[in-house]
């Protein structure tokens, strides 16, 4: 994730990993085919000691490591910036696409300046080069885009990109500007840590040293109204003219109906996700709980059943545009496999589930919230409002 070196929200994304004193077991594919066996290795965090093809290829770093004589790489990845180099001072976290670290810029020894750097894995670096991942393209577009676009203010902008050939493959680094004085004091009071050294010749001939993920805390701001939230992770960004190459996108529980049913998709999936995440935030649980699906029942069948229960029938005009319609619906638009009440307990429609907030949210505001979420969760993507239209919704207009 590309982000300023400040604390993440209290509730981490499922993909993020933070420091845990226990052992994490990670399953890695040990075969070139989809049916190959998998094996587990004991890791404190990301498996940086194993290179591709048996792992994504995380870069092994140590505290105090410096990067100088930076290779900015070829176009379109080059981005002019006067930084002379960086020194690693803390690990902030890691996920499927890479690890994120706090670093100190080296060009001014008299004044400390921090940046957050995302070290992409070897597999994601390759995907960027092969145009299978568009995170860099999205970030470059934001950096070089129209300065007056209102949404640009809410996105993290690149300061630098450079390439470092480590033992696995080139990794493209991304860093973004952050606060400095408060961070420097916090680091002095709370030094970065590493896990106990591992010795496992089967994984590495050298001692295995893993730095702990330790996100920075939510530093108190003297003016909460001055806080500004910014988007910082564009790993799932896909250009509008490339969506046909990626028929299955989005995390499973947040997947829009058009993606499940094989209907051409576009920006509307982001609007659907906003509705899902709003429910998650106000209830502290997912809107579609797909965990613990009984054996013999497909997750997609449960997902579609939950959608219908929450939002009502699927419009025939929408189903007629879906290539996988006949896999899930009969000719009359009824679900072919609808789990019964003995295997799937009913939860109610959106209004019923949101009624749990009565007494905690003013009635008028709750009604506006429910209406806003219903608009975001419109089943037919052609009828789903745009972000610009949602900004005029009464729930946000105030």
Buried (B, 14 or more C-beta within 10 A) or exposed (E): BBBBBBEBEEEEEEBBBBBEEEEBEBEBBEEEEEEEEEEEBEBBBBBBBBBEBBBBBBBBBEBEBEBEEBEBBEEEBBBEBEBEBBBBBBBBBBBBBBBBBBBBBBEEEEEBBBBBBBBBBBBBBBBBBEEEBBBBBBBBBBBEEEEEEEEEEEBBBBBBBBBBEBEBBBBBBBBBBBBBEBBBEEBEEEEBEEBEEBEEEEBBEEEBBBBBBBBBEEEEEEEEEEEEEBBBBBBBBBEEEEBEEBEEBBEEBBBBBBBBBBBEBEEBBBBBBBBBBBBBEBEEEBBBEBEEBEEEBEBBBBBBBBBBBBBEEBBEEBBEBBEBBEBBBEEEBEBEBBBEEEEBEEEEBBEEBBEEBEEEBEEEEBBBBBBBBBBBBBBBBEEBBEEEEBEEBEBEEE
